[in-house]
Amino acid sequence: MSDTPPDHLAINPASPHHDAQALERGVGVRFNDVERTDVEEYSVSEGWIRVQAGKARDRRGNPMTLKIKGSVEVRYLDLKPQA
């Protein structure tokens, strides 16, 4: 696996942009110079993230999301324990 995360990634398993291996490794998202932990989906090349809109749900029971445009930087998190 490469050292750069995918350009487009989603946590929803029904999405075509879902990548379980990348999510297991851990992906950190920095949006407009602020570290975000609530990102549902992102696209680095298009410059947006998708986050939940409170507790609102759609008619299928999925969380409602907002697409926010800005500067997106992603990196893999170091999940290995340090000795």
N, C-alpha and C positions, 0 to 999 in steps of 0.2 A: 504494500500500500504506500502511496506517495505521502510526502510530508505536508502537502497543501490540501485543505478540505475542498469538497466539491463547490463549484460556482453557485449551484442552486440546490438547496436542501430543505426538506420538510420533515416534521416529526410525525405527521399523520401517515399511518401505514397504507391507507388507500390512495395516497398521492403518488403520481409517477416519479416524483423527485425524492421519494423516501429512500434512504440508504442506511440499512441497519448497522453495517460495519462501521460507518463513519460515526453514527450516533453512539455506538458502544465505546468507541475510542474517546468520545467527548469533543464537542466543538464549542469554542468560545466565540461570542459575537460582540464586536465593539461597533456601536452605531453612533455617529456624530461625536466621537471621542468619549463615549460613555459605555461602560461594560453593561450589557443587557443579559438577563437570565430568563426573560419571559418570551423569547422569540419562538413562534410556531413554525415560521418558514422564512427563508431569506434568499435574495439573489444579489450577488456581488456585482455582476456585470450590468444589471439594470438599476442597481442602487436603491433597493427597498427591503424592508422587513415587514412581516405580518405578525401582529400581536393580538391577544384576546381583548375584547371590548367588555370588560367587567364580567358580570355573571350572565349576560344575555346569551340565549341559545336560539338556533334557527329551528325550522319546523321538523328537522330530523334529529334534533337533540345535540347537534354539534355546536361548539362555542362560536359565537360571532367574532369576526376578526377585523382589524383595521390594517390597511396597507399604508406604511409611512415611508416617505422617500427621504434619502440622505446618503451620507457616506457610510459604507458597510465594510468592515474589516473582519475577517474570520481567521481562526487558528485552532489547531488541535490542542486540547488540554493535556497536561502531563498527568496521567492517571496512575503511573507507577509509584509505589511507595518509596520514599527516599530513605536510605540507610545512613 
